[in-house]
Amino acid sequence: MKITKMHGIGNSQILVEDLGEELEARTGLSYNKIAQALCDPNFGIGSDQTLVITPSVTADFKMRVFNKDGGEAEMCGNGIRCVAKYLYDRDMISENLSIETKAGIKELWITSENGKTDVEVDMGKGELLEEDKRVNKFVGQLVSVGNPHFVIFTEDASKDLARREGPGLETAEEFQPERANIEFVKTNSSDELETYVWERGSGLTLACGTGACAVAFAAKKKGLVAREVIVKLLGGELKISIEDDNHITMEGPAEYIFEGEVSNVRKIYSNIQKS
């Protein structure tokens, strides 16, 4: 099974093509189990997510997102930029393309200059589901950008806070059964948000594209930032724009790590189950 490992500002992704839609039958494993095997850092390769590229009848291609615990997510902002670059570099699409996700069809625009590729993504409209929601000891904004995010604005935002409080918030009763992504945010200025993400099903990650969009959207709703804002994450920065009609666009890079071949994904999954 051929794989390509990429990252979007440190948010690692393993890309797998299944344009013939025969991978599950060939391996005897569901996409969920394949993702668990590939994302495992000990027996597998190690990654935040696995992205499966399949055909689409409504867009150029379809992207399915599986977290390291095997759960399927609606969307991955960093992942979709990686998929766009992957397809573009193989002459499978032009600079403008559409990708189907569980959160809807996303339009993307690719700019490549001097060996650097940036991808702009139309993320659709954000939605404020619940304002000033109290969960555990925190008050935050429950936001949807195609998937659920609980955004907490605090001067104490840090990696340690996200690692310590993220697990309990992700699985809190208020967010069942879907669970939620958790963001701790410090407002540095009207055009910069410092953000730490505990990602549903993946844990503390260096970056989360949909999380950056949720944070910018929630901050705009609270009057903390202007229309365009830089979201600083552990792995780098993303440029987010929020229109008056709640439309969100995200712009950022995508980079390769390596390409290779996995000889026996069933054995990897079996080893994980035994450990």
Backbone as CSV, one residue per row, in Angstrom:
resi,resn,N_x,N_y,N_z,CA_x,CA_y,CA_z,C_x,C_y,C_z
1,MET,0.852,-1.189,0.000,0.000,0.000,0.000,0.889,1.240,0.000
2,LYS,0.759,2.066,-1.039,1.570,3.275,-1.131,0.983,4.367,-0.235
3,ILE,1.885,5.061,0.451,1.442,6.154,1.319,2.341,7.377,1.087
4,THR,1.802,8.540,1.385,2.566,9.779,1.353,2.314,10.503,2.666
5,LYS,3.385,10.812,3.386,3.238,11.561,4.636,3.540,13.032,4.378
6,MET,2.631,13.903,4.828,2.752,15.339,4.634,2.422,16.037,5.954
7,HIS,2.566,17.346,5.963,2.115,18.102,7.126,1.687,19.505,6.712
8,GLY,0.754,20.041,7.462,0.357,21.442,7.355,0.712,22.111,8.649
9,ILE,1.769,22.911,8.660,2.362,23.555,9.831,2.437,22.611,11.038
10,GLY,2.949,21.416,10.785,3.202,20.470,11.856,2.085,19.494,12.142
11,ASN,0.914,19.704,11.560,-0.211,18.785,11.722,-0.024,17.665,10.685
12,SER,0.430,16.480,11.139,0.872,15.437,10.218,-0.288,14.635,9.663
13,GLN,-0.136,14.259,8.398,-1.182,13.553,7.652,-0.550,12.436,6.832
14,ILE,-1.163,11.265,6.842,-0.779,10.181,5.938,-1.842,10.097,4.853
15,LEU,-1.444,10.290,3.600,-2.373,10.274,2.472,-2.336,8.910,1.791
16,VAL,-3.521,8.375,1.535,-3.667,7.083,0.864,-4.659,7.247,-0.277
17,GLU,-4.259,6.888,-1.477,-5.181,6.895,-2.620,-5.984,5.599,-2.642
18,ASP,-7.282,5.743,-2.852,-8.125,4.557,-3.081,-9.133,4.903,-4.177
19,LEU,-8.596,5.239,-5.337,-9.453,5.667,-6.438,-10.252,4.506,-7.021
20,GLY,-9.791,3.271,-6.791,-10.551,2.102,-7.225,-11.518,1.600,-6.168
21,GLU,-11.483,2.227,-4.997,-12.357,1.882,-3.869,-12.322,0.384,-3.558
22,GLU,-11.099,-0.157,-3.517,-10.939,-1.588,-3.235,-9.986,-1.838,-2.074
23,LEU,-9.519,-0.768,-1.414,-8.505,-0.913,-0.372,-9.006,-1.733,0.809
24,GLU,-10.237,-1.484,1.249,-10.768,-2.223,2.399,-10.880,-3.715,2.088
25,ALA,-11.359,-4.043,0.891,-11.481,-5.450,0.499,-10.104,-6.097,0.353
26,ARG,-9.150,-5.344,-0.176,-7.818,-5.897,-0.420,-7.057,-6.151,0.877
27,THR,-7.229,-5.268,1.854,-6.504,-5.406,3.113,-7.278,-6.190,4.164
28,GLY,-8.596,-6.291,3.979,-9.425,-6.940,4.991,-9.640,-6.073,6.214
29,LEU,-9.367,-4.777,6.087,-9.527,-3.828,7.196,-10.375,-2.644,6.739
30,SER,-11.149,-2.105,7.648,-11.890,-0.880,7.357,-10.925,0.299,7.322
31,TYR,-11.353,1.399,6.718,-10.543,2.614,6.740,-10.192,3.002,8.178
32,ASN,-11.133,2.823,9.093,-10.906,3.187,10.493,-9.714,2.421,11.064
33,LYS,-9.669,1.115,10.797,-8.594,0.282,11.325,-7.280,0.545,10.597
34,ILE,-7.354,0.821,9.303,-6.149,1.185,8.550,-5.537,2.444,9.149
35,ALA,-6.384,3.426,9.482,-5.896,4.670,10.076,-5.241,4.412,11.428
36,GLN,-5.871,3.588,12.268,-5.281,3.251,13.563,-3.891,2.643,13.387
37,ALA,-3.771,1.746,12.402,-2.488,1.089,12.155,-1.433,2.082,11.669
38,LEU,-1.777,2.881,10.682,-0.809,3.805,10.104,-0.405,4.903,11.089
39,CYS,-1.351,5.387,11.886,-1.081,6.510,12.791,-0.329,6.094,14.049
40,ASP,-0.288,4.798,14.338,0.400,4.341,15.543,1.903,4.616,15.427
41,PRO,2.504,5.302,16.428,3.920,5.668,16.311,4.885,4.535,16.616
42,ASN,4.395,3.449,17.201,5.279,2.355,17.584,5.318,1.239,16.553
43,PHE,4.149,0.711,16.190,4.086,-0.380,15.216,3.867,0.121,13.794
44,GLY,3.311,1.341,13.660,3.021,1.897,12.345,3.991,2.994,11.952
45,ILE,3.448,4.069,11.400,4.270,5.178,10.924,4.238,6.337,11.899
46,GLY,3.048,6.626,12.423,2.875,7.756,13.319,2.361,8.971,12.574
47,SER,1.184,9.458,12.977,0.598,10.627,12.333,-0.603,11.094,13.153
48,ASP,-0.986,12.354,12.954,-2.201,12.862,13.601,-3.457,12.313,12.941
49,GLN,-3.436,12.225,11.602,-4.587,11.726,10.853,-4.147,10.893,9.653
50,THR,-5.090,10.105,9.154,-4.948,9.450,7.856,-6.043,9.990,6.948
51,LEU,-5.672,10.366,5.729,-6.611,10.914,4.751,-6.723,9.946,3.583
52,VAL,-7.934,9.524,3.289,-8.166,8.597,2.178,-8.796,9.383,1.024
53,ILE,-8.143,9.340,-0.128,-8.614,10.046,-1.322,-9.382,9.068,-2.192
54,THR,-10.651,9.381,-2.444,-11.510,8.512,-3.247,-12.186,9.331,-4.345
55,PRO,-12.851,8.664,-5.309,-13.586,9.415,-6.337,-14.788,10.141,-5.729
56,SER,-15.277,11.136,-6.464,-16.479,11.864,-6.065,-17.339,12.102,-7.290
57,VAL,-18.656,12.045,-7.104,-19.569,12.347,-8.208,-20.004,13.805,-8.176
58,THR,-19.648,14.532,-7.116,-20.081,15.928,-6.972,-18.925,16.923,-6.944
59,ALA,-17.685,16.423,-6.856,-16.509,17.299,-6.820,-15.374,16.618,-7.579
60,ASP,-14.202,17.268,-7.612,-13.070,16.664,-8.318,-12.618,15.376,-7.628
61,PHE,-12.544,15.413,-6.304,-12.176,14.238,-5.520,-12.896,14.310,-4.171
62,LYS,-12.829,13.206,-3.434,-13.404,13.147,-2.091,-12.289,12.851,-1.095
63,MET,-12.328,13.514,0.052,-11.369,13.281,1.128,-12.101,12.780,2.363
64,ARG,-11.659,11.632,2.879,-12.188,11.130,4.142,-11.101,11.226,5.201
65,VAL,-11.476,11.682,6.379,-10.520,12.021,7.440,-10.698,11.060,8.612
66,PHE,-9.603,10.387,8.989,-9.647,9.456,10.113,-8.570,9.850,11.127
67,ASN,-8.996,10.087,12.365,-8.065,10.432,13.423,-7.278,9.201,13.864
68,LYS,-6.271,9.420,14.704,-5.393,8.314,15.096,-6.120,7.249,15.913
69,ASP,-7.272,7.609,16.524,-8.046,6.595,17.248,-8.999,5.836,16.332
70,GLY,-8.970,6.140,15.036,-9.816,5.450,14.066,-11.142,6.133,13.808
71,GLY,-11.490,7.116,14.633,-12.744,7.832,14.431,-12.701,8.711,13.197
72,GLU,-13.837,8.802,12.496,-13.882,9.608,11.276,-14.349,11.020,11.606
73,ALA,-13.591,12.008,11.139,-13.917,13.417,11.339,-14.601,13.984,10.106
74,GLU,-15.331,15.071,10.308,-16.050,15.690,9.198,-15.109,16.397,8.225
75,MET,-14.018,16.974,8.767,-13.192,17.844,7.940,-11.841,18.027,8.619
76,CYS,-10.818,18.313,7.857,-9.498,18.659,8.381,-8.922,19.763,7.509
77,GLY,-8.769,20.953,8.087,-8.299,22.104,7.317,-6.867,21.968,6.846
78,ASN,-5.974,21.491,7.708,-4.594,21.275,7.287,-4.514,20.101,6.310
79,GLY,-5.318,19.088,6.554,-5.312,17.916,5.684,-5.767,18.219,4.269
80,ILE,-6.799,19.048,4.129,-7.319,19.323,2.790,-6.312,20.120,1.961
81,ARG,-5.490,20.939,2.632,-4.428,21.640,1.897,-3.376,20.644,1.409
82,CYS,-3.063,19.643,2.241,-2.113,18.611,1.835,-2.640,17.814,0.647
83,VAL,-3.925,17.459,0.689,-4.527,16.712,-0.414,-4.488,17.531,-1.699
84,ALA,-4.779,18.822,-1.595,-4.761,19.685,-2.778,-3.367,19.730,-3.405
85,LYS,-2.339,19.897,-2.580,-0.974,19.938,-3.112,-0.595,18.599,-3.724
86,TYR,-0.960,17.519,-3.054,-0.672,16.169,-3.553,-1.276,15.980,-4.943
87,LEU,-2.537,16.326,-5.121,-3.210,16.153,-6.411,-2.633,17.089,-7.472
88,TYR,-2.336,18.320,-7.075,-1.807,19.317,-8.006,-0.424,18.894,-8.527
89,ASP,0.433,18.426,-7.640,1.793,18.048,-8.026,1.823,16.827,-8.934
90,ARG,0.731,16.073,-8.950,0.633,14.891,-9.812,-0.203,15.164,-11.060
91,ASP,-0.465,16.448,-11.316,-1.238,16.876,-12.495,-2.611,16.226,-12.549
92,MET,-3.190,15.984,-11.369,-4.517,15.378,-11.316,-5.613,16.438,-11.260
93,ILE,-5.220,17.678,-10.978,-6.171,18.797,-10.929,-5.443,20.077,-11.370
94,SER,-6.224,21.152,-11.562,-5.641,22.446,-11.905,-5.458,23.259,-10.619
95,GLU,-5.143,24.556,-10.787,-4.943,25.418,-9.611,-6.228,25.629,-8.824
96,ASN,-7.363,25.501,-9.483,-8.650,25.625,-8.802,-9.319,24.256,-8.771
97,LEU,-9.791,23.835,-7.608,-10.379,22.504,-7.517,-11.440,22.465,-6.429
98,SER,-12.186,21.371,-6.422,-13.192,21.148,-5.383,-12.976,19.772,-4.780
99,ILE,-13.142,19.672,-3.456,-12.969,18.414,-2.742,-14.194,18.181,-1.866
100,GLU,-14.786,17.012,-2.005,-15.936,16.642,-1.192,-15.464,16.140,0.171
101,THR,-16.115,16.614,1.235,-15.850,16.147,2.591,-17.179,15.873,3.280
102,LYS,-17.128,15.305,4.476,-18.349,15.087,5.241,-18.961,16.415,5.691
103,ALA,-18.175,17.485,5.634,-18.673,18.814,5.985,-19.103,19.593,4.742
104,GLY,-19.213,18.911,3.607,-19.634,19.577,2.379,-18.499,19.680,1.368
105,ILE,-18.797,20.289,0.235,-17.807,20.472,-0.829,-17.025,21.756,-0.568
106,LYS,-15.690,21.649,-0.587,-14.817,22.787,-0.355,-14.117,23.182,-1.653
107,GLU,-14.118,24.497,-1.917,-13.399,25.038,-3.070,-12.017,25.491,-2.617
108,LEU,-10.998,25.218,-3.459,-9.623,25.542,-3.105,-8.910,26.214,-4.269
109,TRP,-7.922,27.053,-3.931,-7.101,27.747,-4.914,-5.647,27.581,-4.523
110,ILE,-4.818,27.148,-5.479,-3.415,26.843,-5.207,-2.520,27.897,-5.845
111,THR,-1.560,28.378,-5.070,-0.536,29.299,-5.560,0.824,28.685,-5.306
112,SER,1.625,28.521,-6.357,2.944,27.912,-6.215,3.989,28.833,-6.836
113,GLU,4.897,29.330,-5.993,5.953,30.227,-6.457,7.258,29.898,-5.755
114,ASN,8.347,29.801,-6.553,9.689,29.571,-6.014,9.737,28.341,-5.100
115,GLY,9.033,27.298,-5.504,9.056,26.055,-4.748,8.175,26.037,-3.510
116,LYS,7.459,27.118,-3.250,6.583,27.199,-2.079,5.127,27.170,-2.526
117,THR,4.345,26.305,-1.918,2.942,26.156,-2.272,2.064,26.631,-1.131
118,ASP,1.154,27.551,-1.434,0.130,27.974,-0.476,-1.227,27.574,-1.037
119,VAL,-2.113,27.184,-0.146,-3.446,26.770,-0.554,-4.474,27.588,0.219
120,GLU,-5.391,28.195,-0.518,-6.501,28.922,0.102,-7.745,28.048,0.007
121,VAL,-8.485,27.962,1.111,-9.647,27.085,1.191,-10.877,27.891,1.590
122,ASP,-11.945,27.733,0.831,-13.243,28.264,1.229,-13.839,27.281,2.221
123,MET,-13.853,27.659,3.493,-14.284,26.747,4.552,-15.789,26.794,4.805
124,GLY,-16.518,27.625,4.059,-17.955,27.737,4.284,-18.259,28.699,5.418
125,LYS,-19.479,28.639,5.918,-19.907,29.563,6.969,-19.726,28.950,8.352
126,GLY,-19.236,29.783,9.281,-19.174,29.385,10.673,-20.526,29.576,11.341
127,GLU,-20.733,28.866,12.432,-21.994,28.967,13.164,-21.712,28.956,14.661
128,LEU,-22.236,29.966,15.356,-22.126,30.015,16.810,-23.279,29.212,17.391
129,LEU,-22.967,28.015,17.901,-24.004,27.117,18.402,-24.485,27.513,19.791
130,GLU,-23.551,27.947,20.624,-23.927,28.345,21.983,-22.875,29.315,22.519
131,GLU,-23.329,30.460,22.972,-22.434,31.501,23.477,-22.248,31.343,24.984
132,ASP,-21.006,31.563,25.438,-20.675,31.530,26.873,-21.216,30.270,27.547
133,LYS,-20.901,29.130,26.954,-21.325,27.829,27.488,-20.351,27.409,28.588
134,ARG,-20.875,26.971,29.717,-20.031,26.516,30.818,-19.898,24.993,30.773
135,VAL,-18.660,24.522,30.707,-18.360,23.091,30.728,-17.208,22.889,31.702
136,ASN,-17.411,21.990,32.654,-16.459,21.814,33.748,-16.244,23.174,34.409
137,LYS,-15.046,23.664,34.492,-14.808,24.958,35.142,-14.548,26.079,34.136
138,PHE,-14.791,25.801,32.842,-14.479,26.769,31.797,-15.740,27.317,31.145
139,VAL,-15.655,28.568,30.676,-16.703,29.182,29.869,-16.120,29.409,28.477
140,GLY,-16.816,28.913,27.464,-16.307,29.037,26.111,-17.415,29.203,25.101
141,GLN,-17.010,29.329,23.836,-17.942,29.507,22.730,-18.001,28.193,21.948
142,LEU,-19.196,27.617,21.836,-19.365,26.380,21.074,-19.640,26.757,19.621
143,VAL,-18.721,26.376,18.747,-18.732,26.814,17.353,-18.709,25.601,16.432
144,SER,-19.386,25.725,15.292,-19.278,24.718,14.239,-18.685,25.347,12.992
145,VAL,-17.656,24.700,12.453,-17.136,25.058,11.128,-17.154,23.789,10.273
146,GLY,-18.252,23.061,10.423,-18.377,21.749,9.790,-18.094,20.641,10.775
147,ASN,-17.390,20.947,11.851,-17.168,20.054,12.986,-17.182,20.894,14.268
148,PRO,-17.368,20.274,15.431,-17.595,21.027,16.661,-16.300,21.465,17.355
149,HIS,-16.291,22.711,17.831,-15.146,23.270,18.560,-15.644,24.040,19.773
150,PHE,-14.939,23.867,20.889,-15.222,24.627,22.104,-14.042,25.560,22.318
151,VAL,-14.270,26.857,22.126,-13.205,27.860,22.107,-13.206,28.615,23.434
152,ILE,-12.076,28.561,24.129,-11.949,29.188,25.443,-10.922,30.321,25.351
153,PHE,-11.339,31.537,25.618,-10.431,32.679,25.627,-9.916,32.882,27.048
154,THR,-8.597,32.788,27.195,-7.992,32.927,28.515,-6.548,33.408,28.392
155,GLU,-6.128,34.289,29.292,-4.739,34.740,29.323,-3.802,33.621,29.761
156,ASP,-4.361,32.545,30.307,-3.546,31.416,30.758,-3.347,30.359,29.676
157,ALA,-3.787,30.634,28.441,-3.665,29.653,27.363,-2.216,29.192,27.208
158,SER,-2.033,27.879,27.151,-0.690,27.317,27.015,-0.796,25.864,26.571
159,LYS,0.336,25.317,26.151,0.389,23.906,25.778,0.086,23.025,26.992
160,ASP,0.614,23.392,28.140,0.378,22.595,29.348,-1.093,22.602,29.743
161,LEU,-1.754,23.761,29.606,-3.174,23.844,29.935,-3.988,22.959,28.999
162,ALA,-3.664,22.990,27.708,-4.383,22.160,26.737,-4.171,20.678,27.029
163,ARG,-2.943,20.308,27.359,-2.655,18.901,27.644,-3.346,18.438,28.931
164,ARG,-3.434,19.334,29.906,-4.011,18.961,31.197,-5.536,18.922,31.164
165,GLU,-6.162,19.912,30.521,-7.611,20.048,30.571,-8.323,19.528,29.323
166,GLY,-7.587,19.365,28.230,-8.201,18.951,26.973,-8.948,17.634,27.026
167,PRO,-8.340,16.573,27.592,-9.033,15.272,27.586,-10.392,15.302,28.270
168,GLY,-10.479,15.940,29.426,-11.749,15.993,30.144,-12.799,16.814,29.431
169,LEU,-12.368,17.886,28.765,-13.319,18.716,28.024,-13.791,18.008,26.757
170,GLU,-12.878,17.363,26.037,-13.248,16.654,24.800,-14.365,15.650,25.052
171,THR,-14.267,14.944,26.174,-15.200,13.849,26.451,-16.285,14.238,27.455
172,ALA,-16.429,15.531,27.721,-17.430,15.986,28.689,-18.837,15.571,28.253
173,GLU,-19.703,15.365,29.228,-21.069,14.923,28.954,-21.790,15.873,28.005
174,GLU,-21.484,17.170,28.127,-22.164,18.181,27.304,-21.881,18.016,25.809
175,PHE,-20.797,17.312,25.458,-20.406,17.178,24.055,-20.652,15.782,23.488
176,GLN,-21.326,14.941,24.234,-21.591,13.580,23.759,-22.773,13.567,22.796
177,PRO,-22.815,12.666,21.820,-21.835,11.594,21.620,-20.682,11.974,20.697
178,GLU,-20.763,13.144,20.042,-19.766,13.468,19.024,-18.404,13.822,19.604
179,ARG,-18.384,14.315,20.871,-17.193,14.904,21.483,-16.877,16.234,20.773
180,ALA,-15.861,16.945,21.251,-15.550,18.252,20.667,-14.048,18.474,20.625
181,ASN,-13.619,19.294,19.676,-12.257,19.804,19.658,-12.187,20.970,20.640
182,ILE,-11.054,21.116,21.315,-10.927,22.124,22.353,-9.784,23.089,22.000
183,GLU,-10.082,24.399,22.070,-9.059,25.413,21.805,-8.931,26.365,22.998
184,PHE,-7.695,26.595,23.438,-7.387,27.598,24.456,-6.689,28.750,23.748
185,VAL,-7.218,29.968,23.910,-6.812,31.086,23.058,-6.447,32.309,23.887
186,LYS,-5.313,32.923,23.523,-4.898,34.198,24.091,-4.931,35.243,22.978
187,THR,-5.618,36.361,23.216,-5.708,37.432,22.224,-4.489,38.333,22.367
188,ASN,-3.529,38.207,21.424,-2.329,39.034,21.479,-2.574,40.437,20.953
189,SER,-3.468,40.546,19.957,-3.816,41.843,19.380,-5.078,41.659,18.550
190,SER,-5.523,42.725,17.897,-6.737,42.633,17.083,-6.512,41.862,15.795
191,ASP,-5.265,41.485,15.504,-5.008,40.688,14.298,-4.117,39.480,14.569
192,GLU,-4.049,39.051,15.848,-3.251,37.866,16.153,-3.836,37.116,17.347
193,LEU,-4.055,35.813,17.160,-4.594,34.944,18.206,-3.629,33.794,18.447
194,GLU,-3.185,33.646,19.676,-2.284,32.559,20.068,-3.142,31.377,20.540
195,THR,-2.969,30.224,19.911,-3.926,29.133,20.088,-3.242,27.798,20.371
196,TYR,-3.836,27.037,21.297,-3.364,25.696,21.653,-4.551,24.754,21.516
197,VAL,-4.366,23.665,20.760,-5.482,22.805,20.359,-5.349,21.399,20.944
198,TRP,-6.431,20.959,21.583,-6.590,19.540,21.920,-7.599,18.993,20.913
199,GLU,-7.101,18.177,19.975,-7.929,17.763,18.850,-8.655,16.459,19.155
200,ARG,-9.935,16.459,18.894,-10.781,15.279,19.125,-10.204,14.054,18.428
201,GLY,-9.921,13.015,19.218,-9.427,11.767,18.647,-7.948,11.738,18.352
202,SER,-7.257,12.878,18.517,-5.826,12.917,18.219,-4.988,13.482,19.358
203,GLY,-5.608,14.239,20.258,-4.875,14.810,21.379,-4.256,16.148,21.043
204,LEU,-3.211,16.524,21.767,-2.526,17.788,21.534,-1.826,17.734,20.176
205,THR,-2.158,18.660,19.289,-1.533,18.701,17.967,-0.843,20.043,17.758
206,LEU,0.122,20.054,16.848,0.860,21.285,16.565,-0.002,22.300,15.833
207,ALA,-1.050,21.835,15.169,-1.917,22.750,14.431,-3.233,22.067,14.102
208,CYS,-4.266,22.872,13.912,-5.580,22.368,13.495,-6.223,23.452,12.637
209,GLY,-6.433,23.147,11.362,-6.966,24.144,10.437,-8.384,24.570,10.770
210,THR,-9.262,23.580,11.033,-10.632,23.946,11.392,-10.648,24.645,12.747
211,GLY,-9.719,24.247,13.634,-9.619,24.925,14.924,-9.243,26.386,14.772
212,ALA,-8.303,26.669,13.872,-7.917,28.058,13.617,-9.106,28.860,13.096
213,CYS,-9.897,28.244,12.227,-11.087,28.926,11.696,-12.113,29.172,12.803
214,ALA,-12.316,28.178,13.661,-13.273,28.314,14.757,-12.851,29.410,15.722
215,VAL,-11.561,29.465,16.020,-11.025,30.472,16.936,-11.218,31.875,16.364
216,ALA,-10.855,32.059,15.090,-11.006,33.365,14.458,-12.473,33.780,14.390
217,PHE,-13.336,32.826,14.061,-14.769,33.109,13.971,-15.329,33.521,15.327
218,ALA,-14.987,32.761,16.377,-15.478,33.080,17.720,-14.953,34.436,18.185
219,ALA,-13.689,34.731,17.880,-13.110,36.011,18.275,-13.779,37.177,17.552
220,LYS,-14.088,36.984,16.264,-14.780,38.027,15.498,-16.173,38.265,16.078
221,LYS,-16.861,37.200,16.450,-18.194,37.323,17.043,-18.156,38.098,18.363
222,LYS,-17.057,37.956,19.098,-16.920,38.658,20.372,-16.335,40.053,20.218
223,GLY,-16.023,40.435,18.980,-15.477,41.763,18.730,-14.020,41.914,19.127
224,LEU,-13.287,40.793,19.180,-11.899,40.837,19.629,-10.914,41.060,18.492
225,VAL,-11.321,40.746,17.251,-10.397,40.834,16.121,-11.094,41.482,14.927
226,ALA,-10.252,41.882,13.970,-10.753,42.442,12.717,-11.125,41.312,11.755
227,ARG,-11.405,41.677,10.494,-11.859,40.679,9.514,-10.783,39.657,9.203
228,GLU,-9.534,40.109,9.108,-8.426,39.198,8.824,-7.559,39.050,10.072
229,VAL,-7.178,37.815,10.362,-6.419,37.563,11.576,-5.416,36.437,11.336
230,ILE,-4.277,36.542,12.004,-3.283,35.473,11.997,-3.490,34.632,13.249
231,VAL,-3.667,33.333,13.042,-3.787,32.398,14.167,-2.447,31.689,14.321
232,LYS,-1.797,31.936,15.467,-0.498,31.332,15.758,-0.711,30.033,16.522
233,LEU,-0.235,28.937,15.940,-0.324,27.625,16.558,1.083,27.127,16.857
234,LEU,1.191,26.017,17.550,2.509,25.510,17.917,3.384,25.237,16.693
235,GLY,2.763,24.826,15.579,3.533,24.466,14.395,3.727,25.587,13.392
236,GLY,3.056,26.715,13.573,3.172,27.804,12.610,1.932,28.669,12.603
237,GLU,1.738,29.406,11.494,0.657,30.377,11.409,-0.265,30.107,10.232
238,LEU,-1.552,30.425,10.421,-2.539,30.384,9.350,-3.225,31.739,9.259
239,LYS,-3.508,32.157,8.037,-4.235,33.407,7.806,-5.712,33.073,7.621
240,ILE,-6.556,33.665,8.461,-7.994,33.400,8.431,-8.734,34.707,8.159
241,SER,-9.717,34.649,7.266,-10.548,35.819,6.961,-12.002,35.470,7.267
242,ILE,-12.698,36.387,7.945,-14.106,36.201,8.299,-14.919,37.319,7.660
243,GLU,-15.842,36.961,6.784,-16.683,37.961,6.142,-17.892,38.285,7.028
244,ASP,-18.577,39.364,6.700,-19.738,39.783,7.494,-20.861,38.757,7.469
245,ASP,-20.905,37.934,6.413,-21.950,36.904,6.332,-21.501,35.586,6.969
246,ASN,-20.410,35.648,7.762,-19.861,34.495,8.495,-19.070,33.526,7.622
247,HIS,-18.811,33.901,6.363,-18.016,33.052,5.476,-16.556,33.094,5.911
248,ILE,-15.903,31.933,5.893,-14.530,31.802,6.374,-13.627,31.293,5.259
249,THR,-12.469,31.927,5.098,-11.427,31.404,4.219,-10.145,31.220,5.024
250,MET,-9.385,30.200,4.669,-8.142,29.861,5.353,-7.033,29.760,4.324
251,GLU,-5.868,30.275,4.665,-4.727,30.196,3.760,-3.496,29.738,4.526
252,GLY,-2.770,28.758,3.945,-1.570,28.256,4.600,-0.819,27.283,3.716
253,PRO,0.333,26.803,4.186,1.186,25.920,3.382,0.842,24.446,3.552
254,ALA,1.468,23.619,2.704,1.415,22.155,2.804,2.759,21.631,2.325
255,GLU,3.316,20.663,3.045,4.663,20.185,2.722,4.751,18.664,2.822
256,TYR,5.677,18.109,2.023,5.925,16.670,2.061,6.904,16.318,3.176
257,ILE,6.738,15.119,3.722,7.717,14.542,4.644,8.429,13.385,3.956
258,PHE,7.658,12.381,3.490,8.248,11.297,2.711,7.150,10.507,2.010
259,GLU,7.567,9.683,1.060,6.681,8.733,0.404,7.248,7.337,0.596
260,GLY,6.363,6.343,0.653,6.839,4.985,0.871,5.753,3.969,0.628
261,GLU,6.008,2.745,1.073,5.055,1.660,0.879,4.967,0.831,2.156
262,VAL,3.749,0.526,2.556,3.494,-0.314,3.728,3.193,-1.722,3.221
263,SER,3.985,-2.699,3.664,3.864,-4.041,3.086,2.719,-4.845,3.694
264,ASN,2.431,-4.634,4.991,1.423,-5.485,5.635,0.700,-4.686,6.720
265,VAL,-0.323,-3.949,6.336,-1.044,-3.123,7.306,-1.845,-3.981,8.278
266,ARG,-2.257,-5.176,7.859,-2.988,-6.077,8.760,-2.094,-6.501,9.927
267,LYS,-0.829,-6.746,9.658,0.091,-7.143,10.725,0.288,-5.999,11.707
268,ILE,0.369,-4.784,11.193,0.510,-3.620,12.075,-0.698,-3.534,13.001
269,TYR,-1.891,-3.665,12.423,-3.104,-3.570,13.236,-3.156,-4.697,14.267
270,SER,-2.759,-5.885,13.872,-2.745,-7.030,14.792,-1.782,-6.787,15.948
271,ASN,-0.625,-6.229,15.664,0.359,-5.933,16.714,-0.189,-4.920,17.714
272,ILE,-0.933,-3.938,17.208,-1.523,-2.931,18.097,-2.534,-3.571,19.029
273,GLN,-3.348,-4.465,18.491,-4.361,-5.124,19.301,-3.753,-6.010,20.380
274,LYS,-2.581,-6.556,20.123,-1.917,-7.439,21.084,-1.180,-6.665,22.169
275,SER,-0.856,-5.410,21.878,-0.012,-4.639,22.813,-0.802,-4.107,24.004
